[in-house]
Amino acid sequence: MYATVRRYEGVTDPAEAGRRVSEGFVPLISQVPGFVAYYWVDAGDGVMLSTSVFDDQAGAEESTRRAGDFVREHLASLLPNPPQVTAGEVVASG
C-alpha cells in the first residue's frame, strides 16, 4: 500500500472546505484504481489534513494530480496556500 498526506495551512473556512471535499472530491478520488481510503481532517487553527491510501504508488500519484486540479477549480479561495505533501509506502498498519 501507498499513502499520501497533504497538510493545508491558512484554510479560511474549514466547514465549507469539508463540505466541498465530501461532496466533490471524495467521489472523484474513490474512482482512482487501487483506492483504499481517504480522510479529511480539521486539525484546528486553519490547518486541514488529507490522507489517501492506495494499493500502489500509481494510484497515490494520480490522487495527488486530481487533488491539485480539484483545489484549483473548487477550493482555491478556501485553501490559499499550497499543501505540504508527504507520500510513501505503508510499512505498518492496524
N, C-alpha and C positions, 0 to 999 in steps of 0.2 A: 504494500500500500504506500501511497504517497500523499502528503498533506501540504497545504499552503495556508499560511496565516497572514492576514493583512491587518495592519493597525492604522486606523484613520484618526487624526487629531484635528481639533478645531471644528467638530461637527456642530452645525448651527441649530439643528432641530432633530434630536435623536429619535423622537417618536415618529416624525414624518419619514425620516430615513428608514426606520424599521418597517413602516407600512409599505414603502415603495420596494424595499428589498423583498419582503414577504410576498407581495402581490406580483412583482415583476421579475425579480432576479432569481428567486428560488425555483420557479417553474422552468426558467431558461437553463440554469446550471444543472438541474436534475436530469436534463436530456443529454448531457455530455456522456459519451460512452465511458463506462467504468466508475460512474458516480456511486459513492458510498454514503456520504453525509455532508451536510452544510449547517453551520451555526453562525448567527449574527448576534453579537453580544454588546450590550451597552455597559461599558466599564465606568461610566460616570465622568464628570468634568469635561465633556465634549470629546471623549475618546470612545470609539467603537472598534470592535474587532470582528473579523470574519475568519472562520476556519472551514476549509473544504477538504474532503478526503476522497481519494480516488484509488482505483485498483492499481493504476500505473502513473508514471511520470507524464505521459502524453495527455491524459485526462486532466491532470493538475495544471499543466501548461495551457491547455485550452480554457480551463476555468479562469486563469489569470487574464487571458486575452478577452474573454467575454465580460469579465468584471470591469476591465478598463473601458470597454465600449459602453457598458451599461452605466457606469458612473458618468462618463462624458455626456451621454444622451439624457439621463434621467435624474442624476444626483449631484451634478456639478455645483449647484447653488448651496447644497447642504453639506457637501464634503469638499471644502475649498482647498485642502492640501493633499498632495499625492500621498498614497499609503506607503508605509514601510512594509515590504513583502519579504517573508521568510518561507522557504519551501525545502522539503527534504523527504527522504524515505522514512516511513514509520518503522521504528526498530523495536517498539514495545507497545502493547495496548491492553486494555482490560474491559 
